[in-house]
């Protein structure tokens, strides 16, 4: 059994010794313990399986070709999971394709929770229960940022899953997955909770910056088709909804915590959709922003505002790129997900107060209280960084950074889509320079150096003369309408 793999060699010797001293014909206490554990797993499977459903979907016609993939190394992401789970053995998508996933009954009157990517672009959805009954299902609502979807079927008196408080789930406890991997219905696998609070699993370029990423990691065997099914504890209570895998046969799977899944599904059932407040900022933990962390040594935890989106409510507030948010309405936040959690629990249009530390040229930080009214999240927010085309050259050299700048005229501001004429426009960027490595491009507008506003080339030069490149130069800039910051510092310093 897998259970014995985690035992220390000395424990195995001790058990062997106990077995050796058990008199012939006597019952072994070790076997009794194994039988009890065996019975516990059987009871969980019997208890939970009737609440699990198999979902079959027919997708709308598509015409793209799927690339060849290495199933042992591919990292599955939400949109890619849809393709990989349901079409991994097909080179060409047919005019009508089918896929399968799992789900769990959460209300006795026909509400079922699954993953959004399981039912994405579905034309028809069929749900099959453990007793063999099948129903046509309709989508009640989806939440792309958590990858939760709620289906509804016309049925009553259904067996309902019991949810655990995922905040009390502990690393190391048993985790049991039930679902339909590879269309093998009601397969049961078990392992452990490997970790909690996993973030940055879905990368930025795949939409991870806007997603709720607070995953439970498990080594219970999860495969294509388990998606949307439950991950349960030894009590048969749901601790998560299986969502992601990192390659096949790796023992690395991820589940949406039950508390988040319930919060989203309850609102979808009540309102038909999940209303998600947002500030309109791209964020990262201070601990992951090495350059800024070195400048703000007195601040241990916080969330760095790396960019401000032009359509979000923060854009017209006093919040600035490079600000560090340490609390929301007095509640401390130290990671991007903690900030998302706090904002998600607020009401759209109701002001929240952010405790903010703003880096100063002296190396210290100024404490601010900034009030923002969260708005409702847009389904398709703009990209966090908009690139500009090349600019014409009358340049003034900017030492050490690897770029040249020129005055920002009203005409140039209009050309590059920025709403300010306060700053200098980047004219050229040297290949593989400090600026190039931080994705600063011609057409970007620099508005401040080390928190000192620059409205002219002269002010830009003066600010640079006071800066120490070895300590890192904090550059605030606009890429199109998006405010962001970069720290330019030689590698190895």
N, C-alpha and C positions, 0 to 999 in steps of 0.2 A: 504493500500500500504506500501511497505517497507520504502518509503520515510519518512513517519511520525514517524518511529521508532527512528530516530536520533534527533527528536525535543525535546527540553527541556520542562518539564511540564508547565512552565510559558508561553511558546509559544503556547501550546495547549489551555491554558485558554484564552490567548489573541484572538486566532482564534475563540474560542467558543463565546467570547464576541462580536467579529465583526459580526459573523453569527447572533447573537441574535438581533443586532440593525439594520440588513438589513430589510427594509420595505417589507411587504408581496407583492409578485408579482415582486419585483426588482431582477435584476441579481446580484448574489454574486460575488464580485471580487475574492474571494478565489476559487470558482468553475471555474472561467475563468482561473486562474493561473493553476489549476489542469488539465483543458482541454488542455492548451498549452503544459504542460509537457507530458501529455498523447499523444498528437499529435507528439511531438518530438521523443518519443520512437518508435511510429509507423513509422515515416519517416525514422529513422535509420534502422529499420528492412527491410523496403521496398527497401532502397538504397543499403544495404550491402548484403542481402541474395542472389541476383543473382551472386555475385562474389564468393560465398562459394560453395564448392563441397563436395560430399560424396564419400569417398574412401573405396573400398572393395578390400581386398587382399586375395590371397590364399597362405598359407605358405607351405614351403617345409616340407616333412614328418619329424616327430620327434617321440621320443619314451620314453620321460621321463614322470613321474607322477607328477602332481601338488599337493603341500601340501594343506591341509585345511587351510583357512585363515579367519580371523575375519574382515569382510568388514568395520566395524566401526572404526577399529584402525590401519589398515595396512597403512604404509607409502609407497607410490608408488615411485619407482625409475626408471630411464630410461629403463634399460633392463627388470626390473620386470613389468613396466607399460605395455610393449608389451604383456607379458603373462596375466597380470591381466585384462587389457582392453578387450582382445579378447577371453580369455578362462577361465574367472573367475568361470563359472558355470560348468566346466568340470573337472572331476577327472583324466581322461586319455586323453592324446592328441592323436587324430586319425591320420591315415596316411596322411590325407589331411584336413587341418583346415582353416577356414576363419576368418577374422577379419575386423573391420571397424574403420575408423577414419574420420577426416575432413581435409580440405585444403582450400586454397584461391588462386584465379587467380591473378597473378601479371604481366602478359604480355598478350596482346590481341591475340598473335600468339601461345597460348597454354602452357605457362609456369605456373606451379602451385607450391606453397610453402606448405609444410607440415612438420611434424616431422620425423626425421630419424627413431625413434622407431616404427612409424606407418607402414613403408614399409620395416622394417628390415626382412631379409631372405624371402622376397616375391618372389613367383614363378610367379604369375600373379597379375596385378594391374588394377582395373577398376575404372574409375572416372565417376560419374553421376552429371550432371549440374542441376540447379534449374528448367530449362525448360524440364527436363526429358531425354535429350540426354545422351547417355553413350559412353565412349571412352576407348580403351585400352591405358594404360599409360606406359611409360618407365622411368626409373630413370636417370635423367640427372647428378646428383651428390649428395653426402651427406657430412656432416661435423659432425663427432661424438661428437666433443667437445662442439658444440653449440646445437646439436640435430636438426639441420636444414637439410631438404632434398628438392630437387627441382625435380618435375616430368614434363614430357612433353607429350602433346597429339597432335594429328594431327587435329588442328582446328584453325580458324582465326576469327577475329571480335568478340572476347569474351569480356564480361564486366570485367573491371579491378578494383581491389580494390585501394583505395587511402591510402597512408601511412602518419601517423603523425610523427613529430619529437619527439621521446619518451623521449629525454632529457628535453623536456618542459612539459611532463606529470606531473601533480601535485597529491600528495596524497590527497584523499578526493573527487576527481572528479568522475563523473559517469563512469562506465565500463560495457560494454554490450558484452556478449559472444554469438556467433552463431555457431552452429555445429550440430552433430548427436549423442547425448548421448544415449547409449543403443539402437542404431539404430532408434531413434526417430528424423528423418531428420528435419533440419532447425528449431531446437528449439532455442528460444531466452530467455536468462536470463540476469538479470541486477543486479548490485551492485555498488561497489565503488572500486577505487584503494586504497587498504589497506596499502601498503608500496612500496617503491622502493629500488633497490640495494640489494635485499635479496641474501646472499651468504651462503655457507655451508649448502645448502638445501640437496644436494646429498653428503653423507658422503664420507670420504677418501677411505674406504674399497670398495666402489662401483664405484670407478673411479672419485670421485668428485674433487680430487686434480688436475686433468688435464682438468677439464671442465670449460667452461665459465659459471660462476654463478653470474648473475647480474639481477635476476628475478624481474619482477613486480608481487607483490602479490595482489590478488583480492578476494573479498567475493562474486562475481558473481558466481552462482551455476555452477560448472564445474564437469562433470562426465566422465566415460569411453566412448569414442567416440567423445568427444570434442577436443581431442588431435589433433593438427595441424590446428585447426580452429582459426579464428581471435577473438581478444579482441579489441573492438573499443570504441572510445569516443562518446560524444553526437553529434559530427559533422559527425559521420559515418566514421571516419578515424582510421586506424589500429594503435593501440599503442603496441600491442604484439601478439605473437602466443602462444596459450594455450598449455602447455606442461606437467605440473606436477600437481598432487593433493596430499594432505596429508589426506588420509582417505576419506571415503564417508560422505556426509552430514555434513561436518565440516565448510564449508564456507572458506576454505583455499586452494586457487589454485595459480599456478604460470605460468607466461607467459614470453617468450623470448622477450626482448624489440625490438621494430620495427627497431630501428637503427642498432642493431647487426644483426637481421634477414636479413635486406636488404643488408648489407655489404657482408654477406656470400653468399646470393642467387645471387647477381649481379656477383660475381666472378665465382660462379659455372656455371651460364649461359654463361659467356664469355669464360671460360676455361675448363669447364667440371668437375672441382674440386676446392676446396678451399685450397690454399697453406698457411699453418699456420707457421709462424716463431716461434721458441721457444729457450729458453736458456738451458733447461735440468736441471731445479732446482725444488725442492719442496719448497713451500713458505707459510708463514702465516703472518698475520698482527702483527706488533710489539705490538699493544694493546692487542693481544691475547696470547702473550708470556710473561706471568707475571714475570718469573724469570729473563729473559734478560732485560725486561723493567725496573726492579728495579735497574739493574746495569748501565743502560744508561739513567739516569734521565734527561739529557740535550736534549735528542732526543724525540720529541713528536710524530712524525709520521714516519712510514717507513714499509718496508717489510723484514721479517727475512728469510734468506736462511736456511732452516732446513735440507736440504739434497741436494747433487749434484749427478746427475745420471751419470754413467760412459760412456754412449753413447752420452751425450749432449755436446754442444760446450763449456759450462762453465767448464767442467771437466779439460780441459787443460789450462784454464785461471787462473788468480790470485785470482779469487773469492773463498771464503772459507765458509764452513758451520759456522753459527753464525754471518756472516756479515749481516748488515742491509742496504738495498737499499732504498735510500730516493728520488732518481730522475733518470729518463731516458732521456738522451739528454737534461737535464735542466728542464724537466717536472716533478713536484713533484708526488710521488706515496705514498699512505698511506695504501692501502689495496692490497690483493693478486689480486683482479680483476682489480684494476687500473694498476698494473704492467702488467697483461696479456693484457689489452687493449692497452697499449703503445707498447708492443712487437709485438702484432698482426698487428699493423699498419706499422711496419717496413718491410724492404725487406730482404729476405733471402740472406745472404752473405755480407750485408752492415753493417759495424761496428756501434755499439751503445756504448755510454759512460754512465756507471753507476756511480752515486754518492753513495759511500759506506762508512759506519762507521764500523770499526772493533773493538770489545771490547778488552781492554788491561787489564793486571793483576792489574794495578793501580785502576781500576774501571772507568777510562775514556775511550774514543774511539778515534781511529786514523782515520782521514778522508782520503779516497782514491778515485781516479778516475780509474775505470777499464773498459777496452775496450773489448767487445766480439762481434763476428760476429754470429748473430742468424742463426740457421740451420732450415731446414724444419722439422716439427714435424713428428715423426715416428708414424705409425698407432698403434703399440703395444709397447709402451715404457716399459722398465724394471721396476720392482717394486722398490719403493723408498728405501725400507729397505730389505736387503737380510740377512737372518739368517744363522749363521754358526753352525756346529756341535760341539760336546764337544772337549775340548783340554786336553792334558795330563798334569798331575800335577807337577812339581817342582815349587812351588809357592813362592812368596814373599808377605807378607801381605800388604794390602792397607787399612790403618785405616779409619774408619768412613763411607766408601762408600759401604761396603758389597761385595767387590770383591777382588780377588787375581790376580796378573799378573806375567808374566815371560818374559824373553827376546824374541824378535821376530827374529828368524833365517830365513835364506833364504828358508829353507825347510818348516817352518811353514807358511811363507808368500805364498809359492806355494800351500800348503795344503788348506789354507783358501781363496785363490783367490784374495789376495791383491797385489798391484803393488809397494809396498814399503817395505823396511826393517827398516825404521825409525819409531820407536814406540815400544810399549810393547803390548803383546797379553794378553787378558783376559783369565785366566785359569779357575776360578770358580766364580760363583755368588751366594750369599746367598739368600735363598727364602725370599721374602717380604722385601728385603733391599732397600736402595736408588737406587742402580744400577738396581735391579730387577724391581722396579716400573717404571723405565724409559726404559725398554726393552733392557738393555745392556746384551749381551749374551756371553758365552764362544766362543772364536774365533774372537770376535770383536777386532780391533786394536786401542788402544788409542794413538793419535799422539800429543796431547797438553792438558795441564791442565791450566785453566785460561789464555789461549793464550800463554803459555810458552811451546815451543816444548819439548817433552820427547822422547829421543832416547834410553834410558836404564832404568832399574829398579831403579837405583840410582837417575836419574833425575826425575823419576816419584815420588819417595818418597820425594825428596827435594821440588818438586812443591806442593805436598800435605801438607807439613809442613808449607808452606807459606799461604795455603788456609784456609778460614774460612767457614766451612760447613754451619753454620747458615746463612751466607750471600749467600750461593749457590756456588757450584763448577762447573765451565764451562768446560765440557769435550768434546773435539773434537775427533772423532773416525771414523774408517772405518768399515762398515759392508759389507764384500765382497769388491766390487769395489765402493760402494756408500759411499760418505763422508757425515757425518751428525754431529750434536752436541746435547748434552743433558745438562741440568742444574740439578745437584743433590743437593737437599735441603730438610731438614726434613719438614714434613707436619705441618702446623700451624705456621711456622716461617715466 
